[in-house]
Amino acid sequence: MVQSANLGYPRIGRGREWKKALELYWAGHLKEAELHAQLKAIRLQHLRKQRSAGIDIIPVGDFTYYDHVLDTAVMFGLIPERFGDHAAGGKPDLALYYALARGNQAAAACEMTKWFNTNYHYIVPELNGLTPTLTHNRLVDAYREAKNELGIDGRPVLLGLYTFLKLSKGYTEAETDRWIEALLPLYAQVLRELEAEGAAWVQIDEPVLCTSLDAAEYGRINRIYDALRKEAPGIRILLQTYFEAIEGYEAITALPVHGIGLDFVHDGGRNEQAVLTHGFPADKVLGVGIIDGRGIWRSDLDRKLETLQRICEKIDADRVIVQPSCSLLHVPVSAEQETALDAVLRGALAFADEKLEEAALLARGIRHGEEAIRAELDESQRSRQALQQSPSRARSEALQGIADLATQPFARASSFAERRETQKERWQLPLLPTTTIGSFPQSAEVRGARHQWRKGAWSEQQYDGFIREQIKRWIGIQTELGLDVLVHGEFERTDMVEFFGEKLAGFAFTANGWVQSYGSRCVKPPIIYGDVELDAPMTVEETVYAQSLTELPVKGMLTGPITILNWSFVRDDLSREEVAYQIALALRKEVEALEAAGIGMIQVDEPAIREGLPLKREKWPHYLNWAVRAFRLATATVKDETQIHTHMCYSEFNEIIDAISALDADVISIETSRSHGELIASFENKTYDKGIGLGVYDIHSPRIPAVEEMEAMIDRALRVLSPGQFWINPDCGLKTRKEEETVLALRNMVEATRTARQKYAVPADA
């Protein structure tokens, strides 16, 4: 009999209870025992919800205290030496666990980067000659808890060995096989202990199988699962993939496992076609990931049911599992709370809880026939059609803009070399100019004022006055610190995407549509449901006011089209490329309005370009081409003297340096401190001729880096970059930091810059 399954549930809780508990603990307001108790209550509630939704196979072990990749590293004792001695065989305490993720005054945090092509950030394991050992089998605890507390015979979720290695750093390609041999016995031990506890199945996640792999890698993967089958023969393995179609269908389906889960949503139809063309092994179950685990729209259930029916003609239904395409980590918890949304839009939404119901419904349709769920199918179809026929998807200006793309400028009027001389003359900046990325601390006072304004307790005039006070205060702080290029601080903004979406046509916002970005940091992505247009300036008033307070340049701050796209839930009736161009045309109006108001430095942030890269390398050129074109469409019409900045953070950029240069921004700032300057090595082999700031300290850690640390980072960068092109800045915006941390760190940054200016100054007669 066909079954329904889930692959992972959002950790944060319906009201972000998870986030709040973590932050209370970090602030010292919650004892460790209380944290454990609160997180257990959240965890059990999530299991109950999945059971009540009718899910037959419920995951356990997908819950975490911070990040599932960090959990895997800690479970195998992979603690970097800078965190001090750690006795093998013992479970690391919470202080050490959180130090790895967040750093402490004694040691910098581990690197953080994007989980494949999503906006979730994972903590990068550091191997660096360490010896792995199983410190504690957390999956046994998770399985036992679900069974003993709720009577749920869950399916433990384990990050696959090969994906874990590919996501790690601190080893060479030549050492890969040695690391496989070191980790294999530990993975086998985890499985044997689960078997001894009574677990019949384990879900092993290997999303790396959806990337471009070579023959040697397929050989390694086969060796891993052959060994696990032999070393732990009593437990069945579901090998789970997601985010794309698998490569080498016949090789992967021949792996010595008991089931394989495939993504039938983001595969471009390739997984389905492979199953229908080549069949599926008779000794395996097939997890059909047919409910979109990353989008928030109701499924076209009629079409999904037809797909399942075609598959069940090829495969015995007893070997079919209906499930989401990936963990539901990437979507909000429940659409039930979104009562303030337009009824047509709300009716077309499906968050995690609704997706579970869709999976259970489709499984029921296969078991009992289409007519058994006909009423639900019809209701879903009506809701989808109502949105498609909405006037929001027929805005004439946006549609005309796309129709006229061939006539739009996609390049600046002059080359960068020409613009650089014009900008030097206008700005007269010192060597190694200092700046920040844009935002300053969003204190409790700032958040409280916004809350008062949103609920109507404060008037528009009262709130605007408060924002101006904050801008004036922080212009003063920046001036006192000695920064060269200032920002207004973004105190009026909740989020770098939400703020713009609230002012653009075609966007909607949820009340509780939160998703985890990293650690306890949650974001509420906008919903792009209609055509995008700009009706009035969004940022001019605050930026012009800030500029009126100082003779120093103040940057206008915008979020770029690709980041708005990638950090939103995007309509599914248009290509992402077309939506990106609609956003770019709207942003171009804002760029031109800032310039017309006298703002001559405009930063258009694109931190999400890298995360949008397809998992298949052969698809990279097409994506990068339209991503770069969208950025240039937004920025190409300004004068030569107007300096366009952009910013990128917390992703691996080494492989897309050429595309970054093609953006043709006059200055780019990129995170490097948390990755310990590794990006700098790219410039040893690549010439980069534009202005560039490589972040000299990590803003996601509460530690205050010493002046000497920043000096070392500057020195490292200036081995391969010219002092004349180098800017000095933090890694990212400072909204999540406390004021005292921000001021102390920036003071150290300015001091390090003064030393560097003396060191790298060119003599007047040179």
N, C-alpha and C positions, 0 to 999 in steps of 0.2 A: 504494500500500500504506500502510495506517495506520501512523503512527510514534508512538513515545513520546518525551517531552521532559521536561526539568526547567527550572525558571525561576530557580533560585538554590539554593545549598547552604550549610548552616551554616558560618560562618567559623572557629568557635572550636576545632575539632578534637575528636577522640574523647576525649582527655584534657585538654582546654582548653590545648593546646600554644600556640595563638595568643595567648591571654590571658597566659600565663606569659612568652612571648617579649617582648611589649609591655612588661610591667611590669618585667622585667629591664633592658630598654633604658632605660626612664624612670628607673630607679634607678641607672643608670650601670654596671651589671654586664654589659652586652652591648654590644659595639661595633656601629656602624651596619652594617658589612659582614656581621657575624654575624646581625643581625636580618634583613637581606635574605635571607640564605641559609636561615635557619630558616623564614621565611614562604614562601619559594619551595617548600621541601620539603613544607610543609603544603598549599599550593595544588595542587601536582602530585598529591599523594596523594588529594585530593578529586576531582580529575578522573579518576584511575584507578578510584576507587570507583564513580563514576557509570557509567563505561564497563562495569565488571564487573557492574553491576546490570542491564545490558541496555538502558540508555537510549540512544536513537538520536541525539537532539539534546541536546548538553551545553552549558550556558551557560559563557561565559568573561567575565571582567571584573566578575563579581559579587563577587569577593574584594576586600577592602579592608584598609588599615592602620589604619582607625578606623571610618569611616562612609561609605556610598556617596553620600549627599547632599553631605557635605563634599568628597568626591572630585570631584564634578561642579563644585562652586564653584571648587575649586582648579584644575581642568583649564581652566576658563575665566577664570582670573586674577582672580577676584573676592575680593580680599584687602582687608579693611577698613583704612582709613588708619591707625588707631591701632597697627597692627603694623609701621609703618615703611614706607619706600619698598620697592617690589618691582618690579624691572625687567621690563617686559612681554616676553613671548616666552621667558622662562626658567622651567624647572620649579622650583617652590618646594622648598626643602630640608626635611628631616624636622623640624628644629627649628621652622620656621615652621608647617608642617603641624600639628604637635602643639600649638603655641601657640594656633592657632585653636580647637582642640577643648578644650584644658585650661587655657588662659590661661598667663600668666607674670607675673613681678613687675611688668613694665612695662605690660601690657595685659590687660584682662579678657577671658575666653573669649567666644566667640560663644554666643548663646542656644542652649539645647537644649530640645527639646520632643518630644511623642509623634508617632510615625509613624502617621498616620491613627488608627484605633481599636485600636491594638496597644500592647503594653508596650515596644516598641523605641523608643529615643530617637534622633532625628537632630539634627545640628548645623544650625541655621537660617542659610542664606546671607544676607548683608547686602549689598544693592546700593548704596544711598546715593550715587548719582551716579558710580559707578565705570564704567570702560570695559572691557567684556569682551574678552578675547583668548585664543586657544587657546595655552596654555603648553606642553602636552604631550599627545599623544593616547595616553592610558593603555590604551585598548581595543586599539589596534594591538599594543602590547606583550603584552597578555594573549592575543590571538589567535595571535600569532607564537609565543609560548612553548608554548602547547598543541599547536600544529601541529608545531613543530620538535622539541620534547622528547618528545612522546607520540604524534604522528601523529593527534591529534584535531582534526578540522575543526569547531571550536566555533562557537557562535552568540553574538557579543558582546552584552552587556546594557548599555543606556544609559538613564538616567533621562530621561523625556520633557521637552521644552522647557516645555510648559504646566504640567505638574505641578511642575517645578523652580521656575517663577515663582510658582505658587500657594503653594509652601512657603517662599518667600523673604520678606524684609522689606526696608524701606528704599526703597519706591517707592509712588506713589499709583496708584489705579485709572486715572486719566487717563494715566499713563505706561506702561500695560501694552503698548500697541501699539508704542511706541518700543522697549521692551525686547525684544519679539518680533523686531522688525526688527534689533536689535543682535545677538541670539543666533542667529538663523536661519543666517547665513553660517557661523558656527562649527560648528553642528550639521551643516550640509551638508559642511563640510570634514572633520569626523570620519568621516562616512559615505563620502566619496570616498577617504579614506586607507585605510579598511577594505577598500573594494572593490579598491583597488590592491594590497593585501596578499593578496587572494584570498578574502575573506569573501563568501559568497553571501547570507547573511541577517544581519539585526541585530534584536534584540529591544528595542523601545523601550517602556519602562514608563510608562503613563499612568493610574495608579489614580485620579487626579482625575476621570476620566470616570465614575466610579461615585458621585460626589457630585451635589448638586443644582446644575445649570448653567443659565444662561439662553441665549436665542437669540444674543446677542452673543458669548458664549463659544464656542458651537458654530461660529460664523463664524470666530473666531480659530483654533480647532483645525483647521478645514478649510483655512484659509489656510496654516497651518504645514505640514501634510502635503502639500498641493499643491506648495508651494515645495520641500520636501525631495525629492519625487518628481521634480521637474524638475531640481533642482540635483545630485542624486545618483541618476540613473536606473539605474545598473548594479548597485545592491544592493537586495535585497528587504527590506521592513520588515514585521515582525510587531508590530502594535500590541497591547500586553499590558495588560489591565485586571484588577483583583482587589479583593477584600473586599466586593463587593456586585454587584447587577445594574447594567448600564449604563442610563442614561437615553437617550431618543431612539434606540432601536435602529436604525431605518431610516437615520437621519442618520449614525450612527457606522459602520454596516456599509457605507455608501456612500463613506466616506473613501478617498482615493487611496493606499491601502496594499495590501500583498500578502497580509496575513493579520491576523486579529484573535483574540486570546486572551480568553476569558470565564471568569468564576468560576461554576461550576455547583454550588458547595457552599453559599456564603453569599449566594446570590441570591434566596432564598425561592421558587425555582422559576421566576422571571421570565425569566431568560436562556434556559432550556430551552424555556419556552413560546413565547418570541419566535421562536426558531429553528424550532420545529415549526410555528408559525402562519404566519410570514412567509418562511420559507426562509432561504437564505444565498447571497450573491453567488457566481456561478459562477467568478469570477476571483480568488477568495481562498481561503486555507486557514483552517480554524477550529481554534484551540487550545481543547480542551475541558478546562477545569480541574475535573476530577471527583474527584481525590484531595485530601482536606482538608489544606491546607498549614499550618493553624494548630492543629489538634487532634491528639491523640495516640492516637486509637482506630483499630482496624482498620476498614477500610471494609466496608460491606455490599456485597460484590463482586457478588453476584447482581443487586442493584438497580442498581449502577453499570453493569454490563454491559448490562442492559436499556435503560438510558438511552442508552448508546452505540449500541446496535442501532437504537433509534428515530431517533437523529440520522443514522446511516448510511443509513437509508431515505430521508432527505431530501437528504443530501449524499454525494457520491462518497467512499468511504472513503479514497481517495488524498489527499483534501484534509482529512482529520481527523488531529489530533495529540492523543494522550492525555497529560495532564500534571497536575501538582498545581494547586490553585486559586490559589496564590501561591508566592513563594519559600519554601523550607524553612528560611529564617533563623529562623522563629518556633517551631521544634520542636527537641527534642534530637537528637543525631546517630544513636544506635543503641540499640535496646531489647535487643540481644544481651547487654549487660553486666548487665542487671537480674535476676541469678539469685536475689537474696534476696527478691524479691517473691513474694507468693502466686501459685501456678501459674495459678489461674483469671484473676487480674488480669493477670499478665504475658502470658498467651495472647491477651488482647484488645488489646494495645498495638501501635502502629505508629509508630516515630519516623522520622527522615528516610530512613535506609537502607531501612527496611521499606516506606516510601511509594514509593520508587523502584521497588522490586520489584513493588508493586501496580500502578503505572502500566505497567511493562513487561508484566506478566501480562495486564492488560486489553487492551493493544494486541495481544498474542498471541492472545487470545480472539476479537478481531474479525478478525484475519488468518486464523486456522485453525479457528474455530468454538468454540462453548461447550464441547463435549465434550473438546476438547484441554486445557482447564484445569479440568475438572470436579472432579478430586481436590482442587485448591487451593481452589476455591470452597467445597466441602463442609467442608474443614478450617477455613476462615475463619469460616463460618457457625456451626460447632460452638463455636468459641472465643467468639464474640459471645454466643451463647445461654447459655453457661455463666455468664457474668458477670451477664446479665440475670436469671437464676434464683437468684442468690446471696442468702443471708439478709441481706447488707449493704444490700440494696435493699428491705427490708421491716421496718425498725425502727419499732415501734409508736408510740413517743413522738414521733418526728419527723413521722410521717404524721398523728398526731392534732393536733399543733401547727398544721400547715397546714390541716387540716380545720376548726380552730377560729379561723382568722384573723379572721373577722368580729367576734369578741368581744374581740380583743386591743386594748390601748391603742396608738394611733399618735401621741399628742400629750402633752406635759407637762401637769401639772395646772394650772399657772398660766402666764400670758403672760410673755414675756421681760422686759417692763417691771417686772412684779411680782418676778420672780426676781432681777433685777439689784439691787434695793434690799436684798433678803434676803442676797444674796451679798456686797454691799459691807459690810454690817454684820458678816458672819462673817469675811471675809478681811482687811479693813483694809489693802489693798495700796496702795503709793505710786502717784503719777502715772507713767504709762508703765512698767508693770511689765515686768521682764525675765525671760525663760525660754529654754529650748532646746526642740527638737522631740522629743527623747526618747533617742536613742542617743549614746554616747560611744565613743572609738576602740576598735576591736577589734584590740588589739595582737597581736604574734606570741605574747606570753605568754598572752593570753586564748585565742587560737585553739589554741595548743599544749595548754593545760589541757583544753579541750573535746575535743580529739583523744584525749588520754590517758584521759579519762573514757569516751568513746564506745567505745574499744577494750578497756575493762575494766582498764586499768592503774591507774586511780584509782578509789577507792570513791565511792559517792554522797555520803558524809559529807565526804570530802576535797574533792570538787568543790564541794559546797555551801559549804564553808568558804572556798574560794578566791573564789567569786562574792561572798560577803559581804565579803571583804577589799576587792575592787574597788569594791563599792557604797560602803563606808565611806570609802574613799580619795577617791572622786569626789564624795561629799556634802561632804567637807571642801574639795575644790578649788572646787566651786560656791559654797560659803559664803565662802571667802576672796576669790573674784572679785567677790562682791557681788550675785549673782543673787537674784531675789526669789521665784521659784517653781522648785523643783528637780525633778529626775528621778532615777531610780535607775540609769540608764545602759544597761540592757538587755544586760548582759554575758553573761547566760545564753542569749541568743538569737542564732541564726545569721542569721536572716532574719525580717522582720516578718510574713511570711505562713507560712513553714515552721514557725516556732515554735508558732503556734496550731494549725496543721493537725496537728502531731504529738500534740496533746493533745485533739483532737476526733475523735469516731467518724466514719467515712465517708471519711477521708483516708488516702492512702498516699504514700510518699516513695521516690524513686529514689535510686540510688547515684551515677549519672552523667547524670541528666536535665537537664543545664545548657543554658540558652539565653542569648543575648546581650541585655542590657538597654540598656547604652550603653557605648561605648568598650570597655574591657577588663572592665567590670563584667558578671559573669554571675550569673544567678539559677537556682535549681532549683525550679521551680513545683511545688507539691503537686498530687496527683491527687485530685480529688473523684470517687470512684467509687461511693459509697453514700450512704445517708441520714445527715445531719449531726446529731450530738447532743453535749452536754457532760456528762461524767460526774463531773468534779471540778474545783475552781478551778484556774486556770492561772497567774495572776500575783499572787495575793494575798500569798503568803509573802514574796517579794522586795520588793514595794512597802511592805508593813507594816514590814518590817525597816528600809528606808530612812527611812520616816517616824519611826521610833523614835529616829533619830540626830539629829533637828533639830526646832526649833520652826517652821521655815518650811514652807509647804505643799509636799508632794511629789505630783506627778501620777501617777495610775495610767495605764498605757500599753497600749492595745489597738489592734488593726487592725480596721477597720470591715468590715461584711459585703460591700459592693460591691468593696472592694479585695481582700479574700480571694477573692471570686468571679473578678474580672477578672485576678488574678495567679495563678490556678490553672488547671490543665487540668480542665475541667468535664465531668461525665458528659453523654452526648448523648441520654439517654432522657427527660429532664425539661426543661422550659423553664428558662432562666437565672433568670427571676423567682422561680420556685418554689424553686430552690436557694438564692437570696439570702435568702429568708424563713426557710428552715431554718437558715442560718448566723446570721441576726439573732436568732432565738429562742435559740440556743445562747449567743451573746454577751450577751444580756440577762441571763442567769443570772450571767455573770462580772461585769457592771456592778453588779448587785445585791449580789454577794458582796464586791466592793471597797467599796461604800458601807457595807455592814454591818460591815466591818472598820475603819471610821473614815477611809477615804480619800475626801476631799470634792472633789477635782478629778480628773476622769477624762477622758483624751484618747482619742478613738476616731478613728483616722486614716483618711481617705478620699482618698488621693492619686490613686486610679484612677477616680474617678467620671467625670471628663471624657473619659478615653480610651475609656470604654464607649459614648460617644455613637454612635448609628448614623450612617452616612455620609449618609443621606437626612434632610434637615431635617424632613420630615413625620413621621418616626418618633421625633424627639426627645421630644415631650411624653409619649408612652407610656413610654419608657425612664426619663426623669427622674422621672416620677410614681412608678414602683415602686422606683427607686433611693433616692429621698428617703424613701419609706415604709419601706424596709428599715432605713435608718439610724435613723429615729424608732422603729421597732419595737424596736431594740436599746437605745435610750437614754431612752425616754419614762417609765419607771416610777420614776425617782429623785426625791428630795425637791427642793423649790425651792432649798435652800441648797447642793445639790451642783452644782458647776459642770462642765458638759460642754464639752470642747474638741474640736476636730478640726483636721486639717492636710491641705493639698493642695499639690502641687508639680509644676513642670515640665510644665504644659499651658496651653492658652489658655482662661482662665476667663471672659473678658469677656462672652461670650454666654450664660453660665449663672448670672450673679450672682443672679437671682431664685431659681433652684433651690438655690443655696448658702445663701441666706437661709432658704429653706423647711426646710432641715435642722434649724433651730431650735437649733443649738449656741450656747452662751453665748459662746464665744470660738472664732474660726477663725484659723489662720495659713496664709498663702499665699505661695508663692515670688514674689518680684518683682525681686531684684537681678540675676539673669542676664538677665532680659528688660528690664533697665535701667528698671524702674519703670513699664512701659507699662500694667500692670493698674491702676495708680493712676488713670489717666485715666477708667476706668469709673466711679469714684465721683464724678466731676464731673457725670455725668448720672444716676447712680443713688444713691438714699439708702440707706445701710446702717447699721442702728441697733444692731447687736450688737458685742461685742468683737471686735477684729481685729488680727492681727499680720502685717504685710507684711515678709517676710524682708529684712534689711538687709545680708546678705553671702552670697556664693555658696560653699557648702561643697564643691562638686565641683571647685573649683580649689585648687591648693596655695598660691596667693598669699595674703598676709595684707593685707586691706584696711585702709587708714589710717582713723584716727578721723574725719578730715574727710569721707571718702567716706560713711561711715555717717551722719554728721550731715546731709549733703546728702540722703540717702535718707529720713531721718526728716522733714526739712523739707518735702520734696516730698510725702510722704504727708499731713502735717498741714495742707497747704493745702486738702485736701478731706475730711479726717476729723477728728473731735474728739479732742483729747488725752485726754479722759476715757474714750474707748473703745479707745485704741491701745495695743497691746503691742509689745515689741521683742524680736526673736528672729532666729536664723539662718534661712536658707532651708529647711533640711531637717535630718535627723539627721546626726550627726557620726561615725558608725562607720568611715567610710572615710578619715578624716583622721588624721594623726599627732598625738600628744599635744601636742607643742610648738606645732604650728600651731593646734590647738584652743584652747589656753590663751591664746596671744597674740591670736587673733582675738576671743575672748570678752572678754578684758580691754579691747580697743579698743571693743567693743560697749557694755560697761558704762560706759566713759569717755564715749562719745558720748551715752549715755542721761543721764548726770549733767548734761552741758551742756544737753541738750534739756529736762530738768526745770526748770532755772533759767530757761530761755528761755520755757517755756510754762506756768510755774506761775501759778495764779490767786491774786491777793492775798487775804489772809484776810478782808478787809472787802468783797470784791467780791460 
